Amino acid sequence: MKPTITAFERSPDGGKGLARDMRVRWALEETGQDYEVRLRSFSALNEPAHLALHPFGQIPTYEEGDLTLFESGAIVLHIAERHQGLLPVDANARARAITWMFGALNTVEPPVFDRDLAMILEREEPWYEQRMRVLEDSIRKRLGALSTRLGDAEWLDGRFSAGDLLMVTVLRRLKGSGMLEETPNLAAYVARGEARPAFKRAFDAQLAVFKSASTGG
């Protein structure tokens, strides 16, 4: 049975591949798994049918047989644990890859996502400039530490893993901000992730939904 994931019917990211179903699509593509997509409008996210899948009314969700999951990181971990390609076989290397998954979502992503929200919701507020300075200082601190740790390596810990997959999706939110370009090795790291065939397939699939919604198709 193919798993079914949920995604935005009309994604707010303008077809940039930033919505969090992108992470799940990419993981499924990396592991060679077919899947179905159920598109959701914004209003449908708060309807009982969707809330039964995701209590916080967000996307993505993941359904496979009698299993239902929410939270993109948990879904990616589930896929990685059950299919080859995203977690090392060696127990210690596997644990390190999972650590990087948590690092991407718990340490690097919060100020990055908060910056995006501030740009949308707080731009007209008197504290906006100060808020942005605080957030961008926090982001730069994390980018500096990550850049130092990555060095001139291709991936975070040996071969590409679910940790890299999540980290790249987080860092992509900074494209165009100028901050990613301040750390050339991280900019190159993101470019390597985007060059992976599985990423391209996932991106194209998500973009096709956006284009169809934009044209009324």
Secondary structure as UniProt FT lines:
FT   STRAND          4..8
FT   TURN            12..15
FT   HELIX           21..30
FT   TURN            31..32
FT   STRAND          36..40
FT   HELIX           43..46
FT   HELIX           48..51
FT   TURN            52..53
FT   TURN            55..56
FT   STRAND          61..64
FT   TURN            65..66
FT   STRAND          67..70
FT   HELIX           72..82
FT   TURN            84..85
FT   HELIX           91..103
FT   HELIX           104..108
FT   HELIX           109..121
FT   TURN            123..124
FT   TURN            126..127
FT   HELIX           128..150
FT   TURN            151..152
FT   TURN            156..157
FT   HELIX           162..171
FT   HELIX           172..174
FT   TURN            175..176
FT   HELIX           180..182
FT   HELIX           184..195
FT   HELIX           197..215
//
